[in-house]
């Protein structure tokens, strides 16, 4: 079970055009969940719990994913209300991402992890503003600009989550696995 507790020190906005804050959590196998919306504020207490069933996954594959893959929390605090539905579908807003690892679940008898990770801005797409030339500026062909992201680093924004296992992950026993293959 994953409990996305909170995102703290979020650079919140007081203008009415900004939507409430929400997050996406991505598990090691790519499954996602979305939190409830919370009002724009510095301390966003989600307290959102979600259960990922991993019993159907191959034991060896699960251990490999836990040791090599990263879980992430994508924080959406800069989404704006847009009147046109077509524009809203293709709009891209600044977002932040916190990354965690569940590698410690591979330790013997580890059932709970309490994790904290800093939120970093996601890299934005470059916007090409040179299609229309302005007479008041110097014309430069294919000049690209990058929009600034939210100041997560200045505010020291971070995410907190708690992950629990129902039972510890068993150790890999090569002899037993080979016997199962030979049958």
MOCORJO-V381356 format. One record per backbone hydrogen bond with DSSP energy under -1.0 kcal/mol. NH is the residue of the N-H (numbers start at 1). CO is the residue of the C=O. E is the energy in kcal/mol with one decimal. If there is no record, write none. Layout:
nh = [NH:NH]
co = [CO:CO]
e = [E:E]
This chain:
nh = [2:3:4:5:5:6:7:8:10:12:18:19:21:22:24:25:26:27:30:33:35:38:44:46:47:48:50:57:62:63:64:65:66:67:68:69:71:72:73:74:75:76:81:88:89:96:97:98:100:105:106:107:110:113:115:117:119:120:122:127:137:145:152:155:157:158:159:160:161:162:163:164:165:177:178:179:180:181:182]
co = [50:162:48:3:160:160:44:158:42:10:15:79:38:76:74:33:72:31:27:25:23:21:7:44:5:4:2:54:58:59:60:61:62:63:64:65:100:26:98:24:96:22:17:84:85:75:120:73:71:102:103:104:107:163:161:159:157:97:95:145:134:127:150:151:152:8:117:6:115:3:113:1:111:173:174:175:176:177:178]
e = [-3.4:-3.0:-2.6:-1.2:-1.1:-1.3:-2.0:-2.8:-2.8:-2.1:-1.2:-3.2:-2.3:-1.7:-2.0:-2.8:-2.6:-3.2:-1.8:-1.7:-2.6:-2.6:-2.7:-1.0:-2.0:-1.9:-2.7:-1.0:-2.8:-2.1:-2.1:-2.7:-2.6:-1.6:-1.8:-2.6:-2.3:-1.6:-2.7:-3.1:-2.8:-2.9:-2.9:-1.9:-1.5:-2.3:-2.9:-2.7:-3.1:-1.8:-1.9:-1.6:-1.4:-2.8:-3.0:-2.2:-2.7:-2.3:-2.6:-2.4:-1.2:-2.0:-2.2:-1.8:-2.1:-1.6:-3.0:-2.8:-2.3:-2.3:-2.7:-2.7:-2.6:-2.1:-2.3:-2.0:-1.8:-1.6:-1.8]
